[in-house]
Amino acid sequence: MIVSIKNASEIVGVTRSTLQRQNDNNILTFTTLPDGSPGIDLSELYRVYPPVNATATSDTYVAEYPNALEVSKVKSLKRQLELQHKQLLQSEQWLLGQIDKLNEITQTSEPIISEQAAVKRTRLRSLLNTIVNWIRSLLRA
């Protein structure tokens, strides 16, 4: 079965220009639809873009590809994650600055103030470690 370039791009979740570039680079071969416009035979499309999940029955073949909406959602979530990562790194820098300030207070203050600063410093370090571990777990996912 031959489908239009537009339909082929929607089936596999890539742009039409990507398919055109692959045709130009002899990775993918276009054919001609009955109306004379360019198209792609599904077997050729599946050769270059194997289905993620596929089921075959006696006379049908069902392929699952991420659709354009799913790809768009993933890109949006990735941008959000990158923004949150940047914000967490900024928070980490701020917390490190607060620890440095507490260290200065500890060295120049009276013992009672030094004890309070040490408690705050310990809390800040704990919070900082929690944030760093959370960032690392996000980056691993």
DAHUPE-V304228 format. One record per run of one state. SS is the DSSP state (~ for helix, > for strand, _ for the rest). FROM is the first residue (numbers start at 1). LEN is the number of residues. If there is no record, write none. Layout:
BEGIN
ss/from/len
SS/FROM/LEN
SS/FROM/LEN
END
This chain:
BEGIN
ss/from/len
_/1/1
>/2/3
~/5/8
_/13/3
~/16/9
_/25/6
>/31/2
_/33/5
>/38/4
~/42/7
_/49/4
>/53/4
_/57/4
>/61/4
_/65/3
~/68/41
_/109/2
~/111/30
_/141/1
END
